[in-house]
Amino acid sequence: MTHDNKFGMFIHWGIYAATGLQDQAIARYNMDRAEYEGLVNTFDPYLYDPEEWVLLAKNAGMKYICFTTKHHDGFCMWNTKYTDYNIMNTPYGKDVLKMLADACAKHGMLLSLYYSNPDWHYEYGYNPASTHQWKAVNTDVVDIEKYKEYVRGQITELLTGYGKIYTLYWDIPPKVYDPSMNELVRRLQPDIFINDRGWDKGDFSTPEREYKDEDGMAFTRMTEACNSVGEQSWGYREHEDFYSKRHLCSSIDRIMAMGGSYVLNVGPDARGVITDEYKKHLLKVADWYKRMEGCLECAEPDTFNYDIRKNNPYIATKKNGKTYIHFYEGLRSSAFSFKYFPSIPKKIRLLNTNEELSFKNELLPEFHSNGEAVRFLHVYGVPVDDLASEPIVVEIEW
């Protein structure tokens, strides 16, 4: 992912969608267990069309889908023999993961699988060493070996019955070190990437929601950041608070310019539909992303010291002989200026609009030394007000 980073779709979907509240509704709303788990008797996503999901992701420029096979509530979205608490025992009665895997294979979409370590339904799921144990069904019994046996069985099903799997996304570190768990994963899927929230350090890091590091340096380890279009929930929420296009695009631009992958989450509803509201926010981001023409994927750091002035945070990358300047927080004015540059550019293009920008190697009175203007490469005429809702990326041919 460091040199082959991708944009992907995260999908949080389970019986929690029927609450219209949150993916952890049983815990965060302190729902009665019998009432919540009784949703298995009514859950019927009759409008589920995995091909529509895959094509939505593909049209958004995404290269893979990460699907929640089991969230903290323990409900399984595939045909597992290890618990009756699964999609086959709902009125729908079909293996939704198999249907999604087939749609991904048909359209050349990579498939990743999410698996929660906390399990609030399985009788031996309680792990006092970890977090997110609020609703564990049996807190009087701790048998981590019994639980690991259960996990191994389910992971074996997931990694042998659904084709080639791109990444495995363990969630919530168990804080129990057991490298044999990932060794099993690699035996079953030798080419898989494994994240760092499982039973050992895995292959890649997983910053969630807001990434705090501000230095803009390239990641030294494979990294996959994630966020959802909604601020309150990963699963479907009827009255969700949606992030702005600017917030999400800025995060994606910064993470991917640093060499990371990025998965953006949507939560389908209980009918199996990615609603128009969720889709609208996803497509706003996709519109910006596609105008970046692939410059965020498989680029390398450009280590030249450009020293761009006017207090505009930026990351410089290079790909196919061109330099890309990512102003992930936008620009504060219609211009920016390079103190240092390797040569006079042949062309500077604003990817957001596909227009060429004007530039001059000239003295600028704003920047001076001992009272005299200093020469800069001055790039001007950027339509900043028209682009206030997205990060700004320019392509330079030297």
QUIPE-V566959 format. One record per residue. N is the residue number from 0. RES is the residue in three letters. PSI is psi in radians with two decimals (NA if undefined). OMEGA is omega in degrees with one decimal (999 if undefined). NEAR is the number of other ideal C-beta (glycine too) atoms within 8 Angstrom. Layout:
N,RES,PSI,OMEGA,NEAR
N,RES,PSI,OMEGA,NEAR
This chain:
0,MET,-0.37,178.8,13
1,THR,-0.77,-179.2,11
2,HIS,0.03,177.5,7
3,ASP,0.90,-175.5,7
4,ASN,2.68,-173.1,13
5,LYS,2.83,172.0,11
6,PHE,2.29,-176.3,15
7,GLY,3.00,178.0,16
8,MET,2.23,171.9,16
9,PHE,2.41,178.0,14
10,ILE,1.97,172.7,13
11,HIS,1.99,-176.8,15
12,TRP,2.28,178.1,13
13,GLY,-2.94,-178.4,13
14,ILE,-0.29,176.0,12
15,TYR,-0.37,177.7,16
16,ALA,-0.50,-178.5,14
17,ALA,-0.32,177.7,9
18,THR,-0.44,-175.8,11
19,GLY,0.31,-173.6,9
20,LEU,-1.03,-172.2,10
21,GLN,2.72,-179.1,12
22,ASP,-0.38,175.6,12
23,GLN,0.66,-173.3,11
24,ALA,-0.69,-177.5,13
25,ILE,-0.57,-179.8,12
26,ALA,-0.85,-172.0,11
27,ARG,-0.36,174.6,8
28,TYR,0.13,178.5,9
29,ASN,0.86,-179.3,4
30,MET,2.60,174.4,9
31,ASP,2.31,-175.3,5
32,ARG,-0.78,-178.1,9
33,ALA,-0.69,178.3,6
34,GLU,-0.80,-177.4,8
35,TYR,-0.89,-176.8,13
36,GLU,-0.32,174.5,9
37,GLY,-0.23,176.7,8
38,LEU,-0.36,177.9,11
39,VAL,-0.44,-177.6,11
40,ASN,-0.20,-177.9,7
41,THR,-0.17,-175.9,9
42,PHE,2.02,-175.1,13
43,ASP,1.44,-178.8,8
44,PRO,1.22,-171.1,12
45,TYR,-0.27,178.8,7
46,LEU,0.15,-178.7,7
47,TYR,2.17,178.1,12
48,ASP,1.57,-175.3,7
49,PRO,-0.50,179.1,12
50,GLU,-0.64,177.0,9
51,GLU,-0.70,177.8,8
52,TRP,-0.81,-177.5,15
53,VAL,-0.75,-179.8,15
54,LEU,-0.59,174.7,9
55,LEU,-0.81,179.0,12
56,ALA,-0.77,-178.5,12
57,LYS,-0.77,179.8,10
58,ASN,-0.33,177.6,7
59,ALA,0.01,-179.6,14
60,GLY,0.19,-178.4,8
61,MET,2.57,-176.0,14
62,LYS,-0.21,179.0,8
63,TYR,2.79,177.4,14
64,ILE,2.28,174.4,17
65,CYS,2.07,-171.8,14
66,PHE,2.36,179.4,13
67,THR,1.81,179.1,12
68,THR,-0.63,178.1,11
69,LYS,2.14,176.2,13
70,HIS,-2.99,-173.1,15
71,HIS,-0.45,-178.8,14
72,ASP,-0.16,176.1,13
73,GLY,-0.06,-179.8,14
74,PHE,2.30,-172.8,14
75,CYS,2.29,-176.1,12
76,MET,0.53,174.9,13
77,TRP,3.03,-177.8,15
78,ASN,1.47,-179.6,8
79,THR,2.53,178.4,9
80,LYS,-0.02,-173.3,5
81,TYR,-0.19,175.6,7
82,THR,2.55,174.7,9
83,ASP,-0.15,-176.9,4
84,TYR,1.28,-174.3,10
85,ASN,2.97,-173.0,12
86,ILE,-0.45,-178.7,15
87,MET,-0.34,-177.8,8
88,ASN,0.40,172.3,8
89,THR,2.97,174.0,12
90,PRO,-0.46,179.6,7
91,TYR,-0.89,170.0,11
92,GLY,0.44,179.2,7
93,LYS,2.65,-179.9,7
94,ASP,1.65,-175.7,9
95,VAL,-0.52,178.2,15
96,LEU,-0.73,178.6,12
97,LYS,-0.71,179.0,11
98,MET,-0.70,178.0,11
99,LEU,-0.74,179.5,14
100,ALA,-0.72,179.1,11
101,ASP,-0.70,179.2,9
102,ALA,-0.68,177.3,13
103,CYS,-0.79,179.8,15
104,ALA,-0.68,-178.7,10
105,LYS,-0.64,-173.4,8
106,HIS,0.25,175.7,10
107,GLY,0.53,178.9,6
108,MET,2.25,176.3,14
109,LEU,2.59,-178.7,10
110,LEU,2.22,174.4,16
111,SER,2.69,-177.7,14
112,LEU,2.30,174.2,14
113,TYR,2.42,177.1,14
114,TYR,2.14,-179.0,14
115,SER,2.31,173.1,12
116,ASN,-0.79,171.9,14
117,PRO,2.47,178.7,14
118,ASP,1.90,-173.9,13
119,TRP,0.02,-178.5,13
120,HIS,-0.71,-175.3,11
121,TYR,2.37,-171.9,10
122,GLU,-0.43,177.9,6
123,TYR,0.44,-176.0,10
124,GLY,-0.22,-175.6,15
125,TYR,2.25,179.9,11
126,ASN,1.67,-176.7,15
127,PRO,-0.25,179.7,7
128,ALA,-0.30,-172.7,7
129,SER,-2.99,177.5,13
130,THR,-3.12,178.5,5
131,HIS,0.78,179.5,9
132,GLN,0.21,-170.3,11
133,TRP,-0.75,-172.1,6
134,LYS,0.34,178.1,10
135,ALA,2.35,-171.3,12
136,VAL,-0.50,-173.7,10
137,ASN,1.51,-177.7,9
138,THR,0.00,179.3,7
139,ASP,-0.23,-176.3,3
140,VAL,2.20,175.1,8
141,VAL,2.02,177.6,6
142,ASP,1.38,-174.2,7
143,ILE,-0.52,178.7,10
144,GLU,-0.67,177.1,6
145,LYS,-0.72,-179.9,8
146,TYR,-0.71,178.9,13
147,LYS,-0.61,176.7,10
148,GLU,-0.72,177.0,8
149,TYR,-0.80,-179.9,13
150,VAL,-0.77,179.6,11
151,ARG,-0.72,179.1,10
152,GLY,-0.78,-179.2,10
153,GLN,-0.72,178.4,13
154,ILE,-0.66,177.5,14
155,THR,-0.73,175.9,10
156,GLU,-0.82,-175.0,12
157,LEU,-0.59,-174.4,14
158,LEU,0.09,176.2,14
159,THR,-0.24,-173.5,7
160,GLY,0.05,-171.0,7
161,TYR,0.48,176.3,12
162,GLY,-2.87,-177.8,7
163,LYS,2.27,-178.5,6
164,ILE,2.26,-174.9,13
165,TYR,-0.96,178.4,9
166,THR,2.71,171.3,14
167,LEU,2.17,-177.5,16
168,TYR,1.55,169.0,12
169,TRP,2.56,174.7,13
170,ASP,2.47,-178.2,11
171,ILE,1.76,-179.4,12
172,PRO,2.26,179.4,9
173,PRO,-0.27,-177.0,11
174,LYS,0.54,173.2,6
175,VAL,2.05,-175.4,9
176,TYR,2.10,178.1,5
177,ASP,1.55,-177.3,8
178,PRO,-0.27,-180.0,8
179,SER,-0.40,179.2,7
180,MET,-0.86,177.9,14
181,ASN,-0.47,175.1,12
182,GLU,-0.68,175.7,8
183,LEU,-0.78,179.7,11
184,VAL,-0.77,-177.2,13
185,ARG,-0.55,175.7,10
186,ARG,-0.67,-177.6,6
187,LEU,-0.57,-179.0,9
188,GLN,1.46,-172.7,10
189,PRO,-0.48,-175.8,5
190,ASP,0.13,-173.7,4
191,ILE,2.64,168.0,12
192,PHE,2.45,-177.1,10
193,ILE,2.39,-177.1,13
194,ASN,-3.10,-171.4,15
195,ASP,0.33,-178.8,10
196,ARG,0.28,-177.9,11
197,GLY,-2.37,-167.5,14
198,TRP,-0.07,167.5,11
199,ASP,-2.97,-169.8,9
200,LYS,-0.27,176.8,3
201,GLY,-2.83,-174.9,11
202,ASP,-0.52,-173.3,7
203,PHE,2.66,-179.2,14
204,SER,2.77,-172.2,10
205,THR,1.19,174.6,12
206,PRO,2.41,-174.0,10
207,GLU,2.46,179.0,6
208,ARG,-1.58,-174.6,5
209,GLU,2.12,178.4,5
210,TYR,2.21,-168.1,8
211,LYS,-0.45,-174.6,5
212,ASP,2.21,-174.2,5
213,GLU,0.07,-171.8,5
214,ASP,-0.27,176.5,4
215,GLY,0.16,179.4,9
216,MET,2.65,-179.9,7
217,ALA,2.50,176.8,7
218,PHE,2.44,177.4,11
219,THR,-0.16,177.1,3
220,ARG,2.62,175.7,7
221,MET,2.38,-173.8,10
222,THR,2.42,172.6,16
223,GLU,1.93,177.7,14
224,ALA,2.74,-179.8,14
225,CYS,2.59,171.7,13
226,ASN,2.92,177.9,13
227,SER,2.74,175.2,14
228,VAL,-0.40,179.3,13
229,GLY,2.50,-175.7,15
230,GLU,-0.51,-172.8,7
231,GLN,-0.43,-172.3,7
232,SER,2.67,169.7,13
233,TRP,-0.64,174.5,9
234,GLY,3.10,-178.8,14
235,TYR,2.32,174.9,14
236,ARG,2.21,-173.3,12
237,GLU,-0.72,179.4,6
238,HIS,1.23,-175.0,3
239,GLU,2.66,170.2,11
240,ASP,1.97,-173.5,5
241,PHE,2.42,174.2,9
242,TYR,2.69,175.2,11
243,SER,2.71,174.0,7
244,LYS,-0.73,-178.8,12
245,ARG,-0.77,-178.2,11
246,HIS,-0.83,-177.3,8
247,LEU,-0.79,-178.6,14
248,CYS,-0.67,178.6,14
249,SER,-0.71,178.4,13
250,SER,-0.78,179.2,13
251,ILE,-0.77,-179.2,14
252,ASP,-0.79,-177.2,14
253,ARG,-0.83,-178.1,14
254,ILE,-0.80,-175.9,14
255,MET,-0.56,175.0,14
256,ALA,-0.45,177.0,14
257,MET,0.01,175.7,12
258,GLY,0.11,-178.9,13
259,GLY,2.81,168.6,13
260,SER,2.91,-177.9,13
261,TYR,2.22,173.9,15
262,VAL,2.23,-179.8,13
263,LEU,2.19,-169.9,17
264,ASN,2.52,167.1,14
265,VAL,2.69,178.8,14
266,GLY,1.81,176.7,17
267,PRO,2.69,-178.9,16
268,ASP,-3.08,-175.5,10
269,ALA,-0.29,176.3,11
270,ARG,-0.18,-175.7,9
271,GLY,0.38,-174.7,12
272,VAL,2.31,165.1,8
273,ILE,1.83,-169.3,10
274,THR,2.85,-179.0,9
275,ASP,-0.61,-179.1,5
276,GLU,-0.81,177.3,8
277,TYR,-0.75,-178.4,15
278,LYS,-0.69,-179.0,11
279,LYS,-0.78,-178.6,8
280,HIS,-0.64,175.6,14
281,LEU,-0.76,-175.9,15
282,LEU,-0.48,173.7,9
283,LYS,-0.77,177.7,9
284,VAL,-0.76,-178.1,15
285,ALA,-0.63,178.6,12
286,ASP,-0.80,177.2,8
287,TRP,-0.80,-174.4,13
288,TYR,-0.74,-178.4,13
289,LYS,-0.52,177.3,9
290,ARG,-0.21,177.1,10
291,MET,-0.11,170.4,11
292,GLU,0.61,175.1,6
293,GLY,0.08,-176.0,5
294,CYS,-0.28,-179.3,12
295,LEU,-0.21,-178.0,12
296,GLU,2.31,173.2,10
297,CYS,0.51,173.5,6
298,ALA,2.92,177.0,11
299,GLU,2.74,175.8,7
300,PRO,2.40,171.1,9
301,ASP,1.90,-171.0,9
302,THR,0.07,176.8,5
303,PHE,2.43,-179.2,9
304,ASN,1.54,-177.5,5
305,TYR,-0.52,-179.8,10
306,ASP,1.10,-179.5,7
307,ILE,2.25,-174.4,11
308,ARG,-3.14,-179.2,11
309,LYS,0.43,172.2,10
310,ASN,0.71,176.5,5
311,ASN,1.91,176.8,11
312,PRO,2.42,-178.2,8
313,TYR,2.83,171.5,10
314,ILE,2.33,179.0,10
315,ALA,2.28,175.9,13
316,THR,2.98,176.6,13
317,LYS,2.56,-179.8,11
318,LYS,2.32,178.0,10
319,ASN,0.69,175.2,3
320,GLY,0.10,-179.8,5
321,LYS,2.67,176.5,9
322,THR,2.48,177.0,11
323,TYR,2.20,177.2,17
324,ILE,2.07,-177.0,13
325,HIS,1.84,172.6,13
326,PHE,1.44,-169.0,14
327,TYR,-0.28,174.5,12
328,GLU,0.24,-177.2,7
329,GLY,-2.95,179.5,13
330,LEU,2.55,-179.7,12
331,ARG,-0.25,176.3,7
332,SER,-3.06,-176.2,7
333,SER,0.21,-177.4,8
334,ALA,2.81,169.9,11
335,PHE,2.77,-170.9,13
336,SER,2.32,176.9,13
337,PHE,2.21,171.6,12
338,LYS,-0.66,179.9,10
339,TYR,2.51,178.8,7
340,PHE,2.52,-173.8,10
341,PRO,-0.48,179.4,4
342,SER,3.04,174.8,5
343,ILE,2.22,-177.0,6
344,PRO,2.60,168.7,11
345,LYS,-0.68,-177.0,5
346,LYS,2.49,171.6,7
347,ILE,2.18,-175.3,12
348,ARG,2.37,176.1,12
349,LEU,1.91,-175.4,13
350,LEU,-0.55,-178.1,13
351,ASN,-0.64,-176.1,10
352,THR,-0.13,-177.3,9
353,ASN,0.41,178.2,7
354,GLU,2.61,176.2,6
355,GLU,2.49,179.9,7
356,LEU,2.58,177.1,12
357,SER,2.60,178.6,7
358,PHE,2.68,176.9,10
359,LYS,2.56,168.2,7
360,ASN,1.76,-169.3,8
361,GLU,2.88,174.6,7
362,LEU,2.35,179.4,7
363,LEU,2.11,-176.9,11
364,PRO,-0.39,179.3,6
365,GLU,-0.60,179.8,4
366,PHE,2.17,-175.7,11
367,HIS,2.81,175.9,9
368,SER,2.10,-177.5,6
369,ASN,0.66,176.2,4
370,GLY,-0.07,-179.1,4
371,GLU,2.50,178.4,6
372,ALA,2.58,-179.1,8
373,VAL,2.52,-177.1,10
374,ARG,2.35,179.3,7
375,PHE,2.80,166.3,13
376,LEU,1.88,-171.7,11
377,HIS,2.03,178.5,11
378,VAL,2.18,-171.0,13
379,TYR,3.00,179.3,10
380,GLY,0.38,178.7,7
381,VAL,2.23,-178.8,13
382,PRO,1.22,-171.5,8
383,VAL,-0.65,-178.5,12
384,ASP,-0.58,178.4,5
385,ASP,-0.32,-175.4,6
386,LEU,0.43,-175.6,12
387,ALA,-0.35,-176.5,8
388,SER,0.20,-179.3,7
389,GLU,2.71,173.2,12
390,PRO,2.72,-176.3,14
391,ILE,2.28,-178.8,12
392,VAL,2.26,177.9,14
393,VAL,2.55,179.1,13
394,GLU,2.30,-178.0,11
395,ILE,2.21,169.8,12
396,GLU,2.05,-177.4,10
397,TRP,NA,999,8
